Amino acid sequence: PYIPAIDEQVMIQEALESRPDIHAARAQIAGTHSAVSLAKGDRIPTPVIGPQYEMDEAGVQYIGFVFVTPLPIWNNGKPLVLQREAEHRRALVAYEQAQQRAVAQVRAAVAKWNGATELVNDSAGLSKELNKDVADLDELFKAGQADLTKLMQGRQRLIQLENSRLDAVWQATQAQADLLLALG
């Protein structure tokens, strides 16, 4: 049976859309971008304004108004913003590395798949032809026109060819498993 070759670019696109490590890296980028935005927004001081009611140990009641605001002179938030931006850049690099790793794995799996399927396709009809030749040799041996060594050599070659065909099918199966693993 004919097994078609696989287009590398289609498989790479499929892997980039379906691999969980790439989805996790994208989510990490979104999370770090939100952390950067939050750190930038935290640089703007937010005052606390409201009424205040308090009673001390002696039973004296205090009623008043409170206004608390951080002074941006002591803490302007720049170190936190720089740290969050560095984390965002690290997440971008991790995403690019995950993409490159996925592309390399898919390319290797597709090359292995295409090589194995070519081998399977090339060896598909050979055993039938050799089996017919061995059957002819068997008939000649029964008729006394061929010796036993030629018949045994023909059968041995048939066995070797069948083993080679089975090895090619096994390689194609392993290549398919590698391709599925690379696709995620």
C-alpha positions in Angstrom: 0.0 0.0 0.0 1.1 3.5 -0.8 1.6 5.8 2.2 1.8 9.5 1.2 4.5 11.9 2.3 3.7 14.6 4.7 4.1 18.3 4.1 6.5 19.8 6.6 5.0 23.3 6.8 1.5 22.0 7.4 2.8 19.9 10.3 4.8 22.8 11.8 1.7 25.0 11.7 -0.4 22.2 13.3 2.2 21.8 16.1 2.4 25.5 16.8 -1.3 25.6 17.2 -1.8 22.5 19.3 1.2 22.0 21.5 0.5 22.6 25.2 4.0 24.0 26.0 3.4 26.7 23.4 0.0 27.5 24.9 1.5 27.7 28.3 4.3 30.0 27.1 1.6 32.3 25.5 -0.3 32.3 28.7 2.9 33.2 30.6 3.5 36.1 28.2 -0.1 37.4 28.8 0.4 37.0 32.6 3.7 38.9 32.6 2.3 41.6 30.4 -0.5 42.1 32.9 2.0 42.2 35.8 3.9 45.0 33.9 0.7 47.0 33.5 -0.2 46.5 37.1 3.3 47.6 38.2 3.1 50.7 36.0 -0.4 51.5 37.4 0.9 51.0 40.9 3.3 53.9 40.4 0.4 56.3 40.6 -0.2 56.9 44.3 -3.7 55.9 45.4 -4.9 57.9 48.4 -7.1 56.5 51.2 -9.8 58.9 52.1 -12.7 58.3 54.5 -14.2 58.8 57.9 -12.6 57.4 61.0 -14.1 56.3 64.3 -12.0 55.1 67.2 -12.4 54.4 70.9 -9.5 54.1 73.3 -9.1 52.2 76.6 -10.6 55.0 78.6 -13.7 55.0 76.5 -12.9 58.3 74.7 -14.4 58.3 71.3 -12.6 59.9 68.4 -14.5 60.8 65.2 -12.6 62.3 62.3 -11.6 62.2 58.7 -8.5 60.4 57.4 -6.4 61.0 54.3 -3.4 58.8 53.7 -1.3 58.8 50.5 2.1 57.4 49.8 4.8 59.8 48.8 6.3 58.9 45.4 9.6 60.4 46.6 10.5 57.4 48.7 9.0 54.7 46.5 8.4 55.6 42.9 7.8 52.0 41.8 10.5 52.0 39.1 12.4 48.9 40.5 9.2 46.8 40.5 8.4 47.9 36.9 11.9 47.0 35.8 11.6 43.6 37.4 8.2 42.9 35.8 9.6 44.0 32.4 12.5 41.6 32.8 10.1 38.8 33.6 8.1 39.7 30.5 11.2 39.6 28.3 12.1 36.2 29.9 8.6 34.9 29.0 9.1 36.1 25.4 12.4 34.3 25.2 10.9 31.1 26.6 8.1 31.3 24.1 10.5 31.7 21.2 12.5 28.8 22.5 9.4 26.6 22.8 8.5 27.5 19.2 12.0 26.7 17.9 12.0 23.4 19.9 8.7 22.4 18.4 9.7 23.3 14.9 12.9 21.2 15.2 11.0 18.2 16.6 8.4 18.4 13.9 11.1 18.7 11.2 12.9 15.7 12.5 9.7 13.6 12.8 8.6 14.6 9.3 11.9 13.6 7.9 11.8 10.3 9.7 8.2 9.7 8.6 8.9 10.5 4.9 12.0 8.4 4.8 10.3 5.4 6.5 7.2 5.7 4.2 9.4 5.9 1.1 11.1 2.7 2.3 7.8 1.0 2.9 6.4 2.1 -0.5 9.6 0.9 -2.3 9.5 -2.5 -0.7 5.7 -3.0 -1.1 5.6 -5.3 -4.2 9.0 -6.9 -4.0 8.1 -9.9 -1.8 5.3 -10.9 -4.3 7.8 -11.0 -7.2 10.4 -12.9 -5.2 7.8 -15.3 -3.8 6.8 -16.1 -7.4 10.4 -16.7 -8.3 10.9 -19.0 -5.3 7.7 -20.9 -6.3 9.2 -21.4 -9.8 12.4 -22.6 -8.2 10.4 -25.0 -6.1 8.7 -26.4 -9.2 12.0 -26.8 -10.9 13.4 -28.6 -7.8 10.5 -31.0 -7.8 11.1 -31.6 -11.5 14.8 -32.3 -10.8 16.1 -29.3 -12.8 17.3 -27.2 -9.8 19.5 -28.1 -6.9 18.6 -27.7 -3.2 21.1 -24.9 -2.5 19.5 -22.6 -5.1 16.1 -23.3 -3.6 17.3 -22.6 0.0 19.1 -19.4 -1.1 15.8 -18.2 -2.7 13.8 -19.0 0.4 16.5 -17.3 2.6 16.3 -14.2 0.4 12.6 -14.2 0.6 12.8 -14.4 4.4 15.4 -11.5 4.4 13.2 -9.4 2.2 10.2 -10.0 4.4 12.2 -9.1 7.5 13.3 -5.9 5.7 9.8 -5.1 4.8 8.7 -5.7 8.4 11.5 -3.5 9.7 10.4 -0.7 7.3 6.8 -1.0 8.6 8.1 -0.9 12.1 10.2 2.2 11.3 7.1 3.8 9.8 5.1 3.0 12.9 7.8 4.5 15.1 8.0 7.6 12.9 4.3 8.0 13.2 4.5 7.9 17.0 7.4 10.4 16.9 5.3 12.7 14.6 2.3 12.4 16.9 4.5 13.2 19.9 6.0 16.2 18.1 2.5 17.5 17.2 1.4 17.5 20.9 
